């Protein structure tokens, strides 16, 4: 499988992602910078975390206006697999490849800690190695991670299976206390209607080795390869 890892000015999880794909998964992977105009030949495009263009104006918006942003949109429209992690998730909403928006955390502070997540949809190319309702642990690190979508759109997304992961407690209950940023309905990750574009605020690339304390993130990458 051939992966592309997007690099914008301010990306800071690009090498982490590249390392996981090349060294741990032993898959073919290349960096593509923000000037890139075509993603032909790749099977999956990954938008890593960071602070693209310094998060000026709002997180992800400037990255969405680059030639690479246009190439990502075209790649997704052709059915290519696209994964956006943290800032990558923000960029995907700015590209309107995913519904909703990522707002400033409810407490207006940067949040960096481990969270529990409940898998809501395990039928996607990104989640097929997870169990339905499985609880996993991944780290978060964001200041604008509060997912918002209007109530009617949220209802439709629920019906379509677009809610992929939710913040929860250790027992899998999506409580207010388990919600680290105030996201509507405890949402941590969503997909598009077609299921080929997935945005996730937590960082699976930071949870792939025992050295890091957990390996739950590997399930996402193995799902893609499978």
Secondary structure as GFF3:
##gff-version 3
##sequence-region A 1 226
A	DSSP	beta_strand	2	7	.	.	.	ID=ss1
A	DSSP	alpha_helix	14	19	.	.	.	ID=ss2
A	DSSP	pi_helix	20	24	.	.	.	ID=ss3
A	DSSP	beta_strand	28	33	.	.	.	ID=ss4
A	DSSP	beta_strand	44	47	.	.	.	ID=ss5
A	DSSP	three_ten_helix	52	55	.	.	.	ID=ss6
A	DSSP	three_ten_helix	63	65	.	.	.	ID=ss7
A	DSSP	alpha_helix	67	77	.	.	.	ID=ss8
A	DSSP	beta_strand	81	85	.	.	.	ID=ss9
A	DSSP	alpha_helix	87	94	.	.	.	ID=ss10
A	DSSP	beta_strand	101	103	.	.	.	ID=ss11
A	DSSP	beta_strand	111	119	.	.	.	ID=ss12
A	DSSP	beta_strand	135	142	.	.	.	ID=ss13
A	DSSP	beta_strand	146	148	.	.	.	ID=ss14
A	DSSP	alpha_helix	151	160	.	.	.	ID=ss15
A	DSSP	beta_strand	163	168	.	.	.	ID=ss16
A	DSSP	three_ten_helix	184	186	.	.	.	ID=ss17
A	DSSP	beta_strand	187	191	.	.	.	ID=ss18
A	DSSP	beta_strand	197	200	.	.	.	ID=ss19
A	DSSP	three_ten_helix	204	206	.	.	.	ID=ss20
A	DSSP	three_ten_helix	210	212	.	.	.	ID=ss21
A	DSSP	alpha_helix	218	225	.	.	.	ID=ss22
###
